[in-house]
Amino acid sequence: MRGDPDDRDTETGGVTGTKDKDYNLVWYVEACLSNALRLENYVQDAERADDSEVAELFRKAQADSRKGAELGKKLLAARLNEG
């Protein structure tokens, strides 16, 4: 089990074939991109309700998610190029 304290120091990608740190970056990028997509729906919902304040909040959160994805992709690419 991934959350088992005894596994923290032993899992290095044997199960997935990908080092934990790289797998975690893949997960992070996917989560950021999924969040950006989800937030688009929230922006549209707020706009339909004529709530520009909430729409702006979701736009800012969406921009942060996109930024996180871009940063994660750069870090992942660099690590994958290391070998």
CORRA-V199411 format. One record per residue. N is the residue number from 1. NEAR is the number of other C-alpha atoms within 10 Angstrom. Layout:
n=N near=NEAR
n=N near=NEAR
//
This chain:
n=1 near=7
n=2 near=8
n=3 near=7
n=4 near=7
n=5 near=9
n=6 near=10
n=7 near=11
n=8 near=12
n=9 near=7
n=10 near=9
n=11 near=13
n=12 near=16
n=13 near=13
n=14 near=10
n=15 near=9
n=16 near=10
n=17 near=9
n=18 near=14
n=19 near=14
n=20 near=16
n=21 near=13
n=22 near=17
n=23 near=15
n=24 near=14
n=25 near=21
n=26 near=17
n=27 near=13
n=28 near=16
n=29 near=22
n=30 near=15
n=31 near=15
n=32 near=20
n=33 near=19
n=34 near=14
n=35 near=17
n=36 near=23
n=37 near=14
n=38 near=13
n=39 near=21
n=40 near=16
n=41 near=12
n=42 near=18
n=43 near=20
n=44 near=15
n=45 near=14
n=46 near=18
n=47 near=15
n=48 near=11
n=49 near=11
n=50 near=11
n=51 near=13
n=52 near=13
n=53 near=11
n=54 near=16
n=55 near=21
n=56 near=14
n=57 near=15
n=58 near=21
n=59 near=18
n=60 near=13
n=61 near=16
n=62 near=22
n=63 near=14
n=64 near=15
n=65 near=21
n=66 near=19
n=67 near=16
n=68 near=18
n=69 near=23
n=70 near=15
n=71 near=14
n=72 near=20
n=73 near=17
n=74 near=14
n=75 near=15
n=76 near=19
n=77 near=13
n=78 near=11
n=79 near=13
n=80 near=11
n=81 near=8
n=82 near=7
n=83 near=5
//
